[in-house]
Amino acid sequence: MRVSAMRTLENALRRVGFVHVAGVDEVGRGCLAGPVLAGAVVLHPDHHIPGVCDSKLVPAAERERLYEEIARDAVAWAVAAADPSEIDRINVHQASLRAMQRAILQLVPLPDIVLVDAFRVPDLPMAQRGVPHGDRRCAAIAAASIMAKVTRDRLMVALHERDPRYGFDRHKGYATAEHLDAVARFGYSEIHRRSFRPPTLFDTMD
């Protein structure tokens, strides 16, 4: 069941003196192709945006609408990426943390505290707090996931227009049967992650 994320934690932090409370989240960790994207958002305390929740639970058309509303009404927002070559070099977990750090540090003004969905982001100059299942519980984190998801989906559609062989506009780089079949036929493209090797495709090479 889809339930809108709450602003309870952000409001509590503002009451004890944190003025700008940011949420951060990433998308695309489990994909075979394309970057990991991270969003960071400081929601306006006086502008409630109904329907904000984990981007995975929101239909695509509504995500687009929420994206525009968050972009218009938020105090600050930013999206940053870690590309496939960086993912291959340092692993997807570390690349996700770097993307989140970049998104946070692009916010103007910088937040006083950052709410993170589960992970601790390294090398931040402000306080942070981990929120388990934060993209479902915390409105700022949910908003960040929407900004990252819409931006990444748009990027994957653009990459599909450059190279339509893989169907990126449909699966967005995830390991669907269609995508795996295309990789088996055409091999990896320049935007595939070389460190992500589905065993069903490569076990015959052992």
C-alpha positions, 0 to 999 in steps of 0.5 A: 500500500502506498503511503505518503512520507511524513515530515515529522522528523524534519519538523522535529529537527527544525524545532531544535534549531536545524534550519535547513534539513536536507534529504538525500537518496540514490537510484540506479544501484542495481542497473547493468547500464547507466550511472548511479544518480543521487538527489538531495532536497531541502523542502520548504517548511511552509509548502507541503507537497501531497503525494511525495513518497518513495519514487519506486511506488509512484507511477511515472506520470505522477513522478514527473508532476511531483518532480516539477512541484518539488523543483518549484517549491523546494528551498534547494535541490540538486542531482549528481551522478557517478558514471559507469567507469567510476562504478567499475573503478571503486564499486557501486556502493562507494560510487553511490556514496560519492554521488550523494556527497556531490549532490549534498554539496551542490545545495545552496544554501548548504543544509544544517543536517542531512537525512540519509536513507540507511548509509553514512555519507563520508566527508560531509561538513554538516551533521547527518542522520541515518533513517532506516527505510527513509525513502518511505518514512521521510518526506525530504528523502522521498523527494530526493528519490523522486528528483534522482529517479526522474532525472535518471529516467530522462537520461536513459531515454536520451541514451536510448535515442543515441543507441536504440539497440538495448531498449534503455527507454523501456527498462532504464538499464535494469536487467530485464529479459529484453536487456539481457537478450540485447547484451547477448546479441550486441555485447556491452555498450560504452555505458554498460558497467563492466563490473556487472556481469550477469552469470546467465550470460557469462557462465559459458565463458568459464 
